[in-house]
């Protein structure tokens, strides 16, 4: 069910709902636009929206930046104020603070807290350590960079060459935070032990993915289940019980490069996938074989950004479980919010 749509000010590539109470209605969207000409440069922005199942989308503020590849909110419950981390085309990590505005019309705004240049290469992805004490970045030269977060200060703690090509995915293990998973255009799915400096390889799988690894996510209730998405159009399910030798259990072709995968915040068998040339899909892992239960093809360009709303939302005086989905597509600059039919 469609709820709202708007055009962003640039090519849309990432959306993230805030996981912090009382900001569950807040949605951030990032853009990346290559400005061609005599002096070409990569422009970007972060737009902040209020979302509502009845009203739709309301723009609260917009911050102009260089091209944005990825954004992630800090883990809920770990910081006094929500922080939004940004990975950008200039090789920088930026942090923004989300706070309420002190006006009659109560809203929210983003304020830059700090930024740090980590590389001359582009920062392609970012993930928070579960304790919110550090973030990890994947870079376009194949490097991985750990950055410590202390109040209004960022400091590189270690950096190493982990892949041969662009690193599109970094993901901390939520229950074993000394482990980090990474994926790259070199078709490798790797795991690193962060207790060593530089980090030591735990496993490197170079055979399962036929093309680059775009995304990695962990099941919120089954700590040994991981999902990977790849340009080869397959969503893969992994058992990482044996840390040094993960088992590829099953896979599903989604008909387009699997750029983003997000677990539903309260249904651990439900996954939202952005499938590049094939729109968006809701996938169930409840049965023995994973299957597509719903597709969404209202976008007219590359399906890149996707996320579920978290928590309970107050709508016209009533509490309802989060069921909204935000999606965005690249060249047509569409941002949409909708509700899957199977949740209606």
C-alpha positions in Angstrom: 0.0 0.0 0.0 1.5 3.3 -1.1 1.6 6.0 1.6 3.9 8.8 0.3 6.4 9.8 -2.4 8.7 12.7 -3.1 11.6 13.6 -5.3 15.0 14.2 -3.7 17.5 16.8 -4.8 20.0 14.3 -6.2 20.4 10.6 -7.2 19.0 8.7 -4.2 21.1 5.8 -2.9 20.4 5.2 0.9 17.6 5.5 3.4 17.7 4.8 7.2 14.9 5.0 9.8 16.0 6.2 13.2 16.0 3.4 15.8 16.0 5.7 18.8 12.9 6.6 20.8 11.1 9.1 20.4 12.5 9.5 16.9 11.1 6.3 15.3 9.1 8.4 12.8 12.4 10.1 11.5 13.8 9.0 8.2 17.2 10.0 6.7 17.9 9.8 3.0 21.2 10.3 1.2 22.1 11.3 -2.3 25.1 11.0 -4.6 25.3 13.0 -7.9 28.3 13.2 -10.2 28.3 16.9 -11.4 30.0 16.8 -14.8 31.6 19.8 -16.6 35.0 21.5 -16.6 35.5 20.8 -12.9 33.5 17.6 -12.2 32.7 16.8 -8.6 30.5 14.5 -6.5 27.7 16.3 -4.8 25.4 15.0 -2.2 22.9 15.7 0.6 21.2 14.2 3.6 17.5 14.9 3.9 15.6 14.4 7.2 11.9 13.5 6.9 9.0 13.0 9.3 7.0 9.9 8.3 3.3 9.2 9.1 1.0 6.4 7.8 -1.7 9.1 7.2 0.2 12.3 6.3 3.1 10.7 4.4 6.4 12.4 4.1 7.3 15.9 5.5 10.7 17.4 4.9 12.3 18.7 8.1 15.8 19.7 7.0 18.4 19.1 4.4 22.2 19.2 4.7 24.4 19.7 1.6 27.4 17.4 1.6 29.8 15.8 -0.9 28.5 12.6 -2.5 27.0 10.2 0.1 27.5 6.5 -0.3 26.2 5.3 3.0 24.6 6.5 6.3 23.9 4.6 9.6 22.3 5.6 12.8 24.1 4.8 16.1 22.6 1.7 17.9 19.6 2.5 20.0 20.1 2.9 23.7 23.9 3.4 23.5 24.1 7.2 23.1 22.5 10.2 24.8 21.4 11.6 21.4 21.0 9.7 18.1 24.1 10.1 15.9 24.1 9.6 12.1 27.3 8.4 10.5 28.0 9.3 6.9 30.5 7.7 4.5 31.3 10.0 1.6 33.1 10.3 -1.7 35.9 12.5 -0.3 37.1 9.7 1.9 35.6 11.2 5.1 33.5 9.9 7.9 31.0 12.5 9.3 28.8 12.4 12.4 25.6 14.3 12.8 23.5 14.8 15.9 19.7 14.5 15.8 17.9 16.8 18.2 14.5 18.4 18.5 14.0 22.0 17.5 13.0 24.5 20.1 10.1 26.0 18.2 6.3 26.0 18.5 6.1 23.6 15.6 8.1 20.8 17.1 10.4 19.2 14.6 13.9 17.7 14.4 17.2 18.8 12.8 20.6 17.5 12.0 23.8 19.2 13.2 27.3 18.2 12.2 29.3 17.1 15.2 32.6 16.3 13.6 34.3 14.7 10.6 37.5 13.0 9.8 39.4 12.4 6.6 40.3 8.7 6.7 41.6 8.2 3.2 42.3 9.6 -0.3 40.0 6.8 -1.5 36.2 7.0 -1.3 34.4 5.7 1.8 31.7 3.3 0.4 30.0 1.9 3.5 29.8 2.3 7.3 28.7 0.2 10.3 28.5 0.9 14.0 30.0 -1.4 16.7 27.1 -2.5 18.9 28.5 -0.5 21.8 28.6 2.7 19.6 32.3 3.1 20.6 33.6 2.9 17.0 32.6 2.6 13.4 34.0 0.6 10.5 34.4 1.9 7.0 34.9 0.1 3.7 37.0 2.0 1.1 37.2 2.0 -2.7 40.9 0.9 -2.7 40.0 -2.4 -0.8 41.0 -1.1 2.6 39.0 -1.4 5.9 39.3 1.4 8.5 38.3 1.3 12.1 37.5 4.7 13.7 37.0 5.3 17.4 34.1 7.6 18.4 34.6 9.7 21.6 32.0 12.5 22.1 32.9 15.1 19.4 36.1 13.4 18.3 36.9 10.8 15.7 40.3 8.9 15.7 41.5 6.2 13.3 42.4 3.2 15.4 43.6 0.8 12.6 43.4 0.4 8.9 44.4 -2.5 6.7 44.1 -3.7 3.1 41.4 -6.4 3.3 40.3 -6.9 -0.3 41.6 -6.5 -3.9 38.8 -4.1 -5.0 36.0 -1.9 -3.6 34.6 -2.9 -0.2 30.9 -2.4 -0.3 29.9 -4.1 2.9 31.1 -4.0 6.5 29.1 -5.6 9.3 30.0 -6.1 13.0 28.9 -9.4 14.7 26.3 -8.1 17.2 27.0 -10.8 19.7 30.7 -11.2 19.1 31.8 -7.6 18.5 35.4 -8.6 18.1 34.4 -10.1 14.7 33.8 -8.1 11.6 32.4 -9.3 8.2 33.3 -7.6 4.9 32.3 -8.0 1.3 33.9 -6.7 -1.9 34.0 -6.4 -5.7 36.7 -9.1 -5.5 33.8 -11.6 -4.8 35.2 -12.4 -1.3 33.2 -12.7 1.9 35.6 -12.3 4.7 35.6 -12.3 8.5 38.2 -10.5 10.7 39.3 -10.8 14.3 39.6 -7.2 15.5 41.5 -8.1 18.7 44.7 -8.2 16.7 46.3 -5.2 15.2 46.2 -5.2 12.2 43.2 -7.4 12.3 43.7 -11.1 11.5 41.7 -13.0 8.9 39.3 -15.6 10.4 37.9 -16.9 7.1 37.9 -15.8 3.4 35.2 -17.3 1.2 36.2 -16.6 -2.5 34.1 -19.3 -4.2 30.5 -18.9 -3.4 29.7 -15.5 -4.9 30.0 -15.2 -8.7 30.2 -11.4 -8.6 30.8 -8.7 -6.0 29.4 -8.9 -2.4 27.2 -5.9 -1.9 25.7 -6.3 1.6 25.9 -8.4 4.8 23.5 -8.6 7.7 23.0 -10.7 10.8 19.7 -12.3 11.9 18.6 -10.4 15.0 17.5 -13.6 16.9 19.7 -16.3 15.5 23.2 -15.2 16.1 24.7 -17.8 13.9 22.7 -16.8 10.8 24.1 -14.3 8.3 22.8 -13.1 4.9 24.8 -11.9 2.0 23.6 -10.1 -1.1 25.6 -10.0 -4.4 25.6 -8.5 -7.9 25.1 -12.1 -9.1 21.4 -11.6 -8.0 21.5 -14.2 -5.2 20.5 -13.8 -1.6 22.5 -16.3 0.4 22.0 -17.7 3.9 25.0 -18.7 6.0 25.6 -20.6 9.2 28.6 -19.1 11.0 28.5 -21.5 14.0 32.0 -22.7 13.0 33.7 -19.3 12.9 36.6 -20.4 10.7 34.4 -22.3 8.1 31.0 -20.8 7.4 28.4 -23.1 5.8 26.5 -21.8 2.8 23.0 -23.3 3.6 20.7 -22.0 0.9 20.2 -19.2 -1.7 17.5 -17.5 -3.7 17.8 -15.6 -7.0 16.0 -12.2 -6.7 16.3 -11.3 -10.4 18.6 -8.2 -9.8 21.8 -7.4 -8.0 21.0 -7.6 -4.2 22.3 -4.2 -3.0 20.6 -4.0 0.4 19.1 -6.5 2.8 17.3 -5.5 6.1 15.6 -7.7 8.6 12.2 -6.7 9.9 12.7 -5.2 13.4 10.3 -7.7 15.1 9.8 -10.5 12.6 13.1 -12.4 12.4 12.0 -14.4 9.4 11.1 -11.4 7.2 13.6 -9.6 5.0 13.5 -6.5 2.8 15.8 -6.5 -0.2 16.7 -3.8 -2.7 17.3 -5.7 -6.0 18.8 -2.9 -8.3 17.3 -3.6 -11.7 14.4 -5.6 -10.3 12.8 -3.4 -7.7 12.3 -4.4 -4.1 11.3 -7.7 -2.6 10.0 -9.0 0.8 11.5 -12.4 1.5 10.4 -15.0 4.0 12.8 -17.5 5.6 10.1 -19.2 7.7 9.9 -22.3 5.5 12.6 -24.7 4.7 13.3 -22.8 1.5 13.4 -19.1 1.4 10.9 -17.4 -0.9 9.6 -14.1 -2.1 6.3 -13.2 -0.5 5.8 -9.7 -2.1 7.5 -7.4 -4.6 7.3 -3.7 -5.0 8.1 -2.2 -8.5 6.8 1.4 -8.3 10.3 2.8 -8.7 11.6 3.5 -12.2 15.3 3.3 -11.7 18.0 1.3 -9.8 16.6 0.1 -6.4 19.3 1.0 -3.9 18.0 2.2 -0.5 15.6 0.2 1.7 14.7 0.1 5.4 12.0 -0.8 7.9 10.6 1.6 10.5 11.5 0.6 14.0 9.4 0.6 17.2 5.8 1.6 17.9 4.4 4.7 16.3 1.6 6.9 17.6 -1.0 7.5 14.9 -4.1 9.6 15.7 -3.8 8.7 19.4 -3.3 5.0 18.8 -0.1 2.9 19.1 0.8 0.7 16.1 3.7 -1.6 15.4 6.2 -0.3 12.9 5.4 -1.7 9.5 6.3 1.1 7.2 9.0 0.6 4.5 11.1 3.4 3.0 12.7 2.8 -0.4 14.6 5.0 -2.9 15.9 4.7 -6.4 18.9 6.3 -8.1 18.4 8.1 -11.3 14.7 9.0 -10.9 15.5 10.4 -7.4 12.3 8.8 -6.0 11.8 8.4 -2.2 8.7 6.3 -1.3 7.1 5.0 1.9 4.7 2.1 1.8 3.4 -0.8 3.8 3.7 -4.4 2.6 0.4 -6.0 1.9 1.1 -9.1 4.0 1.4 -6.8 7.1 -1.9 -4.9 6.4 
